[in-house]
Amino acid sequence: MKRFLFLAFAMVLYSCTEAKKTEQPNNNFEQLSLYDLNTDIVPRAISFENPTGEPGKSGMSASNLGVGRKGSPNRILKPNEEVVLCDIKDSGTIRHIWMAGDFIHMNWIKEKPQERNKKLRSTIIRAYWDGQEHPSIECPIGDFMGLAQSKLTPYESAVHSIGEKGAMNFWLPMPFLKGAKITLTNESDTNLNVYYQIDYTANDNHSEDVGRLHTLFRRENATTLKEDFEILPKRTGKGRFVGAVLGIRTLHPDWWGEGEIKFYMDGDTEFPTLCGTGAEDWVGLSYGVQNTTYKYHGANLVVKADTLVEAMSLNRNKKNNNIVQMQPSYISMYRWHIPDPIYWKKEMRIAIQQIGCCYYERQDDWSTATFWYEPVPSAPLPQLPNLAARTADLDIILNESYEAD
């Protein structure tokens, strides 16, 4: 009997040891073990220096210094040109994207600053997982990288890190089973200089229904009175909401952010399962939005334009409900549901109200880049707003002249 128990214990121990050798990181944002060397996954990187990511194939281009001496670090995209950033035919996980270029104004570039900065909204990133014909990610590169309003603001969160000169980093894992294709399209009318690197691991052991990252950009300029702005139009099937980057441009005076966020999930109709208490509360702030950036929540841009514009006051609690002079506010804020996950099993729709203080219905200019995971095949994303709709009414903030709110 003792011998039998010993053999049984030994077999269990052996099984656990073998499982540990092939253990793969899950997609719950856990880091790879820093010290476990027994894994089948391998690191790969794709850039203009190695567009396929093949082993031993990086840095082969020639410069005036010779072969392998920084021969292809960047590329110029002509107007309306699309470039394939990666086309991986394997299983794996994209773990990091870095990108830089002349998305921002440099003093040696003659182009006007506001036209240069608009490229954060006119350049589109698209991602296609496992051979699906329509993209699961379709978003302006600035909003995808955490910069609403097409405005560079250096900061760090759990998902993004942005440098002072426009170096953009993205850290959400993007798993795939059979392949991953990512493209970048310059929809502006001038050339675009781009540098990038996509870091990924190959041979990851994912289940068939692993969640693939989806990203949707929406903008309503202006929102419809008494109709909530949809951060995520209805999705069916199972999924996990990760978070959003929100941009708000105020179109009327007074405080704009009393509206509650609503998560309608798994059969909710008139009323949601999850409900917030206000826009600034959902992003972890209070009594207005302050320019503070934290790991999972915050605001990386809170400014007022120094230009006065005429606008109608919608606040019926005040005596004067006529045309007034106001300074538009521009806000970029974010919320990441990583330690506090939001899953759904059958369906999800997310919307936020536009309510002013205290209390009245109002309309403002809202945009969002929304991030979530769901399996593929997945339904097509709603249509991306065209270039004019994405970049309209940003000139004031892009003129580089503003004051802190």
C-alpha positions in Angstrom: 0.0 0.0 0.0 2.8 2.4 0.9 4.5 1.6 -2.4 1.3 2.4 -4.3 0.9 5.7 -2.5 4.5 6.6 -3.2 4.1 5.8 -6.9 0.9 7.8 -7.1 2.5 10.8 -5.4 5.5 10.5 -7.7 3.3 10.5 -10.8 1.4 13.6 -9.6 4.6 15.4 -8.9 6.0 14.5 -12.3 2.8 15.7 -14.0 2.9 19.0 -12.2 6.6 19.4 -13.1 5.9 18.7 -16.8 3.0 21.1 -16.8 5.2 23.8 -15.3 7.7 23.4 -18.1 5.1 24.1 -20.8 3.1 26.6 -18.7 2.1 29.6 -20.7 1.2 33.0 -19.5 -2.6 33.7 -19.5 -4.2 36.8 -20.9 -5.2 38.3 -17.6 -2.3 40.8 -17.9 0.1 38.6 -15.8 3.7 39.0 -16.6 5.9 36.2 -17.9 7.9 34.7 -15.1 11.2 36.5 -14.9 13.1 33.4 -13.9 11.4 30.3 -15.5 13.5 29.3 -18.5 11.5 26.2 -19.4 9.2 27.5 -22.1 8.7 27.0 -25.8 7.8 30.6 -26.6 10.4 32.6 -28.5 10.8 36.4 -28.8 10.4 38.1 -32.1 10.4 41.7 -33.3 9.2 43.3 -36.5 10.2 46.7 -37.8 11.3 48.2 -41.1 14.7 46.6 -40.3 13.1 43.2 -40.2 9.5 43.3 -41.7 9.0 39.5 -41.3 10.5 39.0 -37.8 12.4 36.0 -39.0 15.4 34.8 -36.9 18.7 36.1 -38.2 17.1 38.5 -40.7 17.3 41.8 -38.9 19.3 44.8 -39.9 20.2 43.5 -43.4 19.7 46.7 -45.3 22.6 49.0 -46.2 23.1 52.6 -45.5 26.0 54.9 -46.6 27.9 53.2 -43.7 27.5 49.8 -45.2 25.3 46.7 -44.8 23.7 46.3 -41.4 24.5 49.9 -40.4 21.0 51.4 -39.9 19.9 50.9 -43.4 16.1 50.9 -42.9 15.0 52.4 -39.6 12.0 54.3 -41.0 9.7 54.9 -43.9 7.9 57.8 -45.6 4.2 57.2 -46.2 2.8 59.2 -49.0 -0.8 60.6 -48.8 -3.3 57.8 -48.6 -0.6 55.2 -48.6 -1.0 52.0 -46.5 1.9 50.0 -45.1 1.7 46.5 -43.6 3.5 46.7 -40.2 3.3 43.0 -39.6 1.8 39.9 -41.3 2.6 37.0 -38.9 1.7 33.4 -39.9 1.9 31.7 -36.6 0.5 31.6 -33.1 1.7 34.1 -30.6 1.0 37.3 -28.6 1.9 40.8 -29.5 3.2 42.3 -26.2 4.4 45.8 -27.1 4.1 48.4 -29.9 6.4 51.4 -30.1 5.9 54.1 -32.7 7.4 57.5 -33.4 7.7 59.9 -36.3 6.6 63.3 -37.3 3.1 63.1 -35.8 4.1 66.1 -33.7 5.6 69.4 -34.7 9.4 69.7 -34.8 11.1 73.1 -35.2 12.9 71.9 -38.4 9.6 71.0 -40.1 8.0 73.8 -42.1 4.5 72.4 -41.9 2.1 74.2 -39.5 1.9 72.7 -36.0 -1.9 72.2 -36.2 -1.6 70.3 -39.5 1.3 68.2 -38.2 -0.6 67.3 -35.0 -3.7 66.4 -36.8 -1.9 63.3 -38.1 -2.6 61.7 -34.8 -6.2 61.6 -36.0 -5.6 61.2 -39.7 -3.3 58.1 -39.4 -5.3 54.9 -38.9 -4.1 51.6 -37.4 -6.0 48.4 -38.3 -5.4 44.9 -36.9 -6.8 41.6 -38.4 -6.6 38.4 -36.3 -6.5 34.9 -37.5 -7.4 35.6 -41.1 -10.6 37.5 -40.4 -11.3 39.8 -43.4 -12.6 42.8 -41.5 -10.4 44.5 -38.8 -10.9 44.0 -35.1 -8.9 47.2 -34.4 -9.6 50.3 -36.4 -8.6 53.6 -34.8 -6.7 56.8 -35.2 -3.1 56.2 -34.0 -3.3 59.0 -31.5 -6.4 57.8 -29.7 -5.2 54.2 -29.9 -2.0 55.3 -28.2 -3.9 57.2 -25.4 -4.0 60.7 -26.9 -7.5 62.1 -27.4 -7.9 65.5 -29.1 -4.9 64.7 -31.3 -2.8 66.4 -28.7 0.5 65.1 -27.4 0.8 64.9 -23.6 3.6 62.9 -22.0 2.3 60.4 -19.4 2.2 56.8 -18.3 -0.6 54.4 -17.5 -1.0 50.6 -17.3 -1.6 50.6 -21.1 0.3 53.5 -22.5 3.6 55.4 -22.0 4.1 58.6 -24.1 7.4 60.4 -24.4 7.9 64.2 -24.6 8.9 64.0 -28.2 6.0 61.8 -29.3 7.4 58.3 -28.7 4.2 56.2 -28.2 4.1 52.8 -26.4 1.3 50.4 -26.2 1.3 47.5 -23.7 -2.0 45.5 -23.9 -1.3 41.8 -24.9 -2.8 40.8 -28.3 -3.0 37.0 -28.6 -3.6 35.2 -31.9 -3.7 31.5 -33.0 -3.0 31.5 -36.8 -1.9 35.0 -37.7 -1.8 38.7 -37.1 -1.8 41.5 -39.6 -1.5 45.1 -38.7 -1.6 48.0 -41.1 -1.0 51.8 -40.9 -2.7 54.2 -43.3 -1.8 57.9 -43.8 -5.0 59.6 -44.7 -3.6 63.1 -44.6 -2.6 65.1 -47.6 1.1 65.3 -46.7 3.9 62.7 -46.3 4.3 60.9 -42.9 7.6 59.7 -41.5 7.2 56.6 -39.4 9.4 54.5 -37.1 8.0 51.5 -35.3 8.7 48.2 -33.6 6.3 45.3 -32.8 7.5 43.0 -30.1 5.8 39.6 -29.8 6.3 36.0 -28.7 5.7 33.0 -30.9 4.5 29.5 -30.0 2.1 30.7 -27.3 -0.4 28.1 -26.2 -3.8 29.8 -26.6 -7.2 28.2 -26.5 -9.4 28.5 -29.6 -11.7 31.0 -28.0 -9.1 33.2 -26.5 -10.1 36.9 -26.5 -8.6 38.9 -29.3 -8.1 42.6 -28.7 -10.7 44.8 -30.4 -10.6 48.6 -30.6 -13.3 51.0 -31.8 -13.1 54.7 -32.4 -16.3 56.8 -32.2 -17.0 60.5 -32.3 -20.3 62.5 -32.0 -19.8 66.2 -32.6 -22.2 67.1 -31.1 -24.0 64.4 -29.1 -27.8 64.2 -29.3 -29.7 65.9 -26.5 -31.1 63.3 -24.0 -29.4 60.4 -25.9 -26.5 58.7 -24.2 -23.2 58.5 -26.0 -22.3 54.9 -26.8 -18.8 54.0 -25.8 -19.4 50.5 -27.0 -22.4 49.7 -29.3 -23.9 46.3 -28.6 -21.6 43.3 -29.0 -23.0 39.7 -28.8 -21.2 36.6 -27.5 -18.7 36.6 -24.6 -16.1 39.2 -23.9 -14.2 41.4 -21.5 -14.2 45.2 -21.4 -10.7 46.6 -20.8 -11.3 50.3 -20.8 -11.4 53.5 -22.9 -9.7 56.7 -23.8 -12.3 59.5 -23.9 -12.1 63.0 -25.4 -14.5 65.8 -24.5 -14.7 69.2 -26.1 -17.2 71.4 -24.3 -19.8 73.2 -26.5 -21.7 75.0 -23.8 -20.6 76.7 -20.6 -20.6 75.3 -17.0 -19.7 71.8 -15.8 -20.3 69.0 -18.3 -19.5 65.7 -16.4 -22.5 64.7 -14.3 -23.6 61.9 -16.7 -23.4 58.3 -15.4 -21.8 55.5 -17.3 -24.1 52.4 -17.9 -23.1 48.8 -18.6 -26.0 46.9 -20.2 -25.1 43.3 -20.1 -26.5 39.8 -20.6 -30.2 40.7 -21.0 -30.4 44.2 -19.5 -32.9 46.3 -21.2 -34.1 49.6 -19.7 -31.7 49.6 -16.8 -28.1 48.4 -16.6 -26.4 46.0 -14.2 -23.5 48.4 -13.6 -23.9 52.2 -13.2 -21.5 54.9 -12.3 -22.1 58.2 -10.5 -20.5 60.7 -13.0 -18.0 61.0 -15.8 -15.2 62.2 -13.5 -16.0 59.6 -10.9 -15.7 56.7 -13.5 -12.1 57.8 -14.3 -11.3 57.8 -10.6 -11.4 61.6 -10.0 -13.9 63.9 -8.2 -15.4 67.4 -8.2 -14.3 68.0 -11.8 -11.5 66.5 -13.8 -7.9 67.3 -12.8 -4.8 66.9 -14.9 -3.6 63.8 -13.0 -2.4 60.5 -14.5 -2.4 57.2 -12.6 -1.9 53.6 -13.5 -5.5 52.6 -14.2 -7.3 56.0 -14.3 -6.9 59.7 -14.8 -6.8 62.6 -17.2 -3.7 63.5 -19.3 -5.2 66.7 -20.8 -7.4 69.2 -19.1 -7.1 72.7 -20.7 -9.2 75.7 -21.8 -8.6 77.4 -25.1 -7.6 81.0 -24.8 -10.0 81.8 -27.6 -13.5 83.0 -26.7 -16.4 81.6 -28.6 -20.1 82.2 -28.5 -22.3 79.4 -27.1 -25.7 78.9 -25.7 -26.2 78.2 -22.1 -28.3 75.0 -21.6 -28.5 75.3 -17.8 -32.1 76.1 -17.1 -31.3 76.5 -13.4 -29.7 79.9 -14.2 -31.6 83.0 -15.0 -29.6 83.8 -18.2 -30.3 81.1 -20.8 -29.0 83.1 -23.8 -25.8 83.3 -25.9 -22.7 83.8 -23.8 -18.9 84.0 -24.3 -17.0 80.9 -23.2 -13.6 79.2 -23.4 -14.0 75.7 -24.7 -12.4 73.0 -22.5 -10.5 70.1 -24.1 -10.2 66.9 -22.0 -8.5 63.6 -22.6 -9.1 61.0 -19.9 -8.9 57.2 -19.4 -10.1 54.3 -17.3 -8.6 50.7 -17.4 -10.6 47.9 -15.8 -7.6 45.6 -15.3 -7.7 44.8 -11.6 -11.5 45.2 -11.6 -12.5 43.2 -14.6 -15.8 43.5 -16.4 -16.8 40.3 -18.3 -20.0 39.4 -20.1 -21.4 36.1 -21.3 -24.0 36.9 -24.0 -24.0 40.7 -24.8 -22.8 44.1 -23.8 -23.6 47.7 -24.5 -21.9 50.7 -22.8 -23.1 54.2 -22.8 -22.6 57.5 -20.9 -25.0 60.3 -20.3 -24.3 64.0 -21.0 -25.6 65.8 -18.0 -24.5 69.1 -16.5 -24.5 70.5 -13.0 -27.0 70.6 -11.4 -28.8 68.9 -13.2 -29.7 69.5 -16.9 -29.3 67.8 -20.2 -26.6 69.0 -22.5 -24.7 68.3 -25.7 -20.9 68.3 -26.2 -18.3 66.9 -28.5 -17.4 63.3 -27.4 -14.9 60.8 -28.8 -13.7 57.5 -27.6 -11.2 54.7 -28.3 -12.7 51.6 -26.6 -10.8 48.5 -25.9 -12.2 45.0 -25.2 -11.5 41.3 -25.8 -13.7 38.8 -27.6 -13.1 35.7 -29.7 -13.1 35.5 -33.5 -14.9 35.3 -35.7 -16.4 38.5 -34.5 -18.9 41.0 -35.9 -17.6 43.9 -38.0 -16.9 47.2 -36.1 -19.3 50.1 -36.7 -18.1 52.4 -39.6 -15.1 54.6 -38.8 -15.8 58.3 -39.0 -14.3 59.8 -42.1 -11.2 62.1 -42.0 -13.2 65.4 -41.9 -15.4 64.1 -39.0 -12.4 62.9 -37.0 -10.4 66.1 -37.3 -13.1 68.8 -37.3 -12.9 71.6 -34.7 -9.5 70.7 -33.3 -7.7 73.8 -34.6 -7.9 75.8 -31.4 -6.2 73.2 -29.3 -3.7 72.3 -32.0 -2.5 75.9 -32.3 -0.4 75.2 -29.2 -2.0 78.2 -27.5 -4.0 77.3 -24.4 -4.1 77.6 -20.7 -4.6 75.0 -17.9 -8.2 74.5 -16.9 
